[in-house]
Amino acid sequence: MLTRYSNIDFVLRLSFCEGLSLLIKALEEYKKEKAWQVWLAKYQHMDKESYVPFEDFYKKTKVPEVIYRRPAADILAEADEIRKKLGKV
């Protein structure tokens, strides 16, 4: 992921938040590069009707994050059930 850095000591010296941001950005760029390669392979088979701009193609490849919202009481009840099953109550 960090192929542009021959020596990652720079990354290791960053604060946790900065290093994490850099890794997230590197992962996004890696995914975009892979999507570009797939789009290029498909591009040679596109015609005027089937042409899809890369940005539209890339947006479709992104998987939206699913965030489950549950009340805290439900989560705590589930945690209590797990503790009981493990015999740690």
C-alpha positions as CSV (number, residue, x, y, z in Angstrom):
1,M,0.0,0.0,0.0
2,L,2.8,2.4,0.8
3,T,4.8,1.6,-2.3
4,R,5.7,5.2,-2.9
5,Y,7.8,5.2,0.3
6,S,11.0,3.1,0.0
7,N,11.6,3.6,3.7
8,I,8.5,3.7,5.9
9,D,10.4,5.1,8.9
10,F,8.7,8.4,8.1
11,V,5.3,6.7,8.5
12,L,6.3,4.9,11.7
13,R,7.4,8.2,13.3
14,L,4.0,9.9,12.7
15,S,1.5,10.2,15.5
16,F,-1.1,7.4,15.6
17,C,-3.9,9.6,14.0
18,E,-1.6,10.9,11.2
19,G,-0.3,7.4,10.5
20,L,-3.8,6.0,10.4
21,S,-4.9,8.8,8.1
22,L,-2.0,8.0,5.8
23,L,-2.8,4.3,5.7
24,I,-6.5,4.9,5.0
25,K,-5.6,7.3,2.1
26,A,-3.1,4.7,0.8
27,L,-5.8,2.0,0.9
28,E,-8.2,4.3,-0.9
29,E,-5.7,5.0,-3.6
30,Y,-4.9,1.3,-3.9
31,K,-8.6,0.5,-4.4
32,K,-8.9,3.3,-7.0
33,E,-5.9,1.9,-8.9
34,K,-7.4,-1.6,-9.0
35,A,-10.8,-0.2,-10.1
36,W,-8.9,1.8,-12.9
37,Q,-7.3,-1.4,-14.1
38,V,-10.7,-3.2,-14.2
39,W,-12.2,-0.2,-16.0
40,L,-9.4,-0.2,-18.6
41,A,-10.0,-3.9,-19.3
42,K,-13.7,-3.2,-19.8
43,Y,-13.1,0.0,-21.8
44,Q,-11.8,-1.9,-24.8
45,H,-15.2,-3.6,-25.1
46,M,-17.4,-0.5,-24.6
47,D,-19.2,1.3,-27.4
48,K,-21.2,4.5,-27.4
49,E,-24.2,2.9,-25.8
50,S,-22.3,0.9,-23.1
51,Y,-19.6,3.5,-22.3
52,V,-19.4,4.4,-18.6
53,P,-17.1,7.2,-17.4
54,F,-14.5,6.0,-14.8
55,E,-15.9,8.1,-12.0
56,D,-19.3,6.6,-12.4
57,F,-17.8,3.1,-12.6
58,Y,-15.7,3.8,-9.5
59,K,-18.7,5.1,-7.5
60,K,-20.5,1.8,-8.2
61,T,-17.6,-0.3,-7.0
62,K,-17.7,1.4,-3.5
63,V,-19.6,-0.7,-1.0
64,P,-21.5,1.5,1.4
65,E,-20.7,1.0,5.1
66,V,-23.6,-0.5,7.0
67,I,-24.0,0.9,10.5
68,Y,-26.4,-0.8,12.8
69,R,-28.0,1.4,15.4
70,R,-29.2,-0.5,18.5
71,P,-30.2,0.8,21.9
72,A,-27.5,0.6,24.6
73,A,-29.8,-1.5,26.7
74,D,-30.0,-4.2,24.0
75,I,-26.2,-4.3,23.6
76,L,-25.7,-4.6,27.4
77,A,-28.3,-7.3,27.6
78,E,-26.5,-9.2,24.9
79,A,-23.2,-8.8,26.7
80,D,-24.8,-10.1,29.9
81,E,-26.0,-13.2,28.0
82,I,-22.5,-13.8,26.7
83,R,-21.0,-13.5,30.1
84,K,-23.6,-16.0,31.5
85,K,-22.7,-18.5,28.8
86,L,-19.1,-18.1,29.6
87,G,-19.8,-18.4,33.3
88,K,-18.3,-15.1,34.2
89,V,-21.3,-13.4,36.0
